[in-house]
Amino acid sequence: MTSHLLKFQDAHAPRLFFGREKNIRIAVLKDEIAHLKSKLNDEDTSISILKTTISTLTQRVKELEKVSK
């Protein structure tokens, strides 16, 4: 899985993250979206819930990116 958050991680202290708060929030949301998309391949009755959640998180990323510019 791709980790957008890793680019904010401190090499010497892996539990620390550095960067602008909004950029870190966006990275976390993008990682969560990627994780949820990987779950779509499973045959499950909750697929519509996953798609709604992915759509909501994607919209939130767009909002944060718009404010960041």
Order of alpha helices (4+ residues) and beta strands (2+ residues): alpha-alpha
